[in-house]
Amino acid sequence: MRRKIPSNSALMAFEAAARHGSFARAADELALTEGAISRQIGRLEAFLGVMLFERVGNRVRLLPSGERYAAQVRETLDRLERDSQYLMGQPSDCASLDIATIPTFAVRWLIPRLARFRKMQPNITVHLTERMEPFVLAESGFDAAIHFEHPAWTGMRTHRLLHETLVPVCHPGLLDGGEGAVSLDELPRLHRRQNPDAWQRYAQETGIALTNPAIGARYDLHSMQIEAALAGLGVALVPRLYVETELAEGRLVAPWPDGKSISKTFCLVLPEPIRLSEGPIQMFANWLMEETRRHSPSFD
């Protein structure tokens, strides 16, 4: 069946005119005449059966239906341009993967290990995009996702990777201020905005008394909390797997117990099973699961 899609020329003329609020400026951008822009938009309106602009003398004004359509067209054209540039920049004998993942996991765990994958598979380029929330993987444009276990992945193929176990960490200088041991309740605490009750749950689990667990600065990402802890701003309750290097080097310390009950599990999400054929996504999936086994063999 033939798709009912307007011509690219009409869509580009409309998007430029909507963005500039002017046929003349759109014509300048696209190296066309103002009359050509007007005709393209007229054909688009006839195709859709909807008026997109109001014409008042020599002036035009985008109608509400045109505003909504312009936003949708702009997003589609931007995505098409990005996809085309990706393909243009891909050598003919290479493959690429688009992986959606949690940003701090990407920065703190995955990216430092990707050099090993590139050494093994130099002809596969891995593109990473952040996704904070679960989403529908099918027809998303992503080959896979690395995320937490969640009911949203029902029907997808999930493979457990790592546990995210939270541990309080701080700059060692925060513990050097007094003659005796400094209690956790005396120190400023840092929070992740999406997990506001983490400190309260930690106190209940460990039995460490916290006068007011909710007090303290809030940050959107674990990576922000870690940087704040490194700057000496307080104690951050963060996944241990994100701060192993800083703990080993002594730039952060963790004199308190882990919060084992407030852990989550990372998983690799695929739209279909890993097959025996050695395609790019199979190679990446097998490498990733081997990396996580080396890091933590608990899922073997």
C-alpha positions, 0 to 999 in steps of 0.5 A, a space after each residue: 500500500 502506498 503511504 500517504 505522506 507529503 513530499 519532502 519539499 513541501 514539508 521542508 518549506 512548511 517547517 522553515 516557514 513555520 520556524 521563521 513565521 515568514 515565507 520570505 525568510 523561509 525562501 532565503 534559507 532554502 534558496 527558493 522564491 517566496 512564490 515557490 514556498 507559498 505554492 509548496 505550502 498550498 499543496 501541503 494544505 490541499 494534501 492534508 485538507 487542513 489550513 496551516 497558515 492564516 493569510 492576512 494581506 502580505 502577512 501569514 500567521 501559523 494556526 494552532 493546527 499548524 503549530 502542532 504539525 510544525 513541531 511534529 514535522 520538525 522532530 521527524 526531519 531532525 531525526 531523519 537528518 541524524 539517521 542519515 548523518 549516522 549512515 553517511 559516517 559509517 564505513 561500508 565494511 562496518 556495523 553500528 549499534 544504538 543502545 539506550 542506557 541509564 546515563 550514570 551507568 554509561 559514564 561510570 561503568 560501561 564507557 570505561 570498558 568499551 575500549 575492550 569491546 572495540 579491540 575485540 570488534 573494531 568494525 562495530 561502532 556503539 552509539 549510546 543514548 540516555 534513557 532515564 525511564 523504561 520505554 517500548 523497545 520495539 520500533 524505538 530505533 534502538 537495538 537494545 537497552 541497558 536498564 533496571 528490571 521493570 514490568 515495562 520490559 514484559 515480552 522483551 528478552 531480558 538478561 540479568 547483569 549486575 546488582 545496584 547496591 547502595 553504599 554511603 560514601 564521602 570525602 575522607 576530609 569530612 571525617 577528620 574534623 573532630 577528636 572522636 568518631 564522626 557519626 553519620 547523623 552529624 554529616 550533611 547527607 546528599 539525596 537523589 531526587 528520584 529516590 527521596 526515601 532512600 536514606 530513611 530506608 537505609 536507616 531502618 535497614 541498618 539501625 543507624 539513627 538519623 534524626 531527620 533522614 530527608 534533610 540535605 541537598 538533592 540531585 537528579 543523577 547519581 553522577 551528580 551525587 558522586 561529584 558532590 561527595 568528592 567535593 566534600 559537600 556531604 555523604 552520598 548514598 550511591 551504587 558501589 559499582 559506580 565508585 569502586 575506583 574512587 574507593 580504591 584510590 582513597 578519594 572516597 571512603 565508605 565506613 558504613 555498611 551497604 544498604 542491601 535491601 535498597 538494591 536494583 538489578 541491571 538487565 540487558 533488554 533485547 527485542 528478540 532472543 540472542 541467536 547463534 548467528 554472530 551478528 553485531 548485537 549478539 557480539 555486543 550482548 555476549 561481550 557485555 554479559 561476560 564483562 558483568 560476570 567478570 565484575 560480579 559472578 552472582 548471576 552465573 
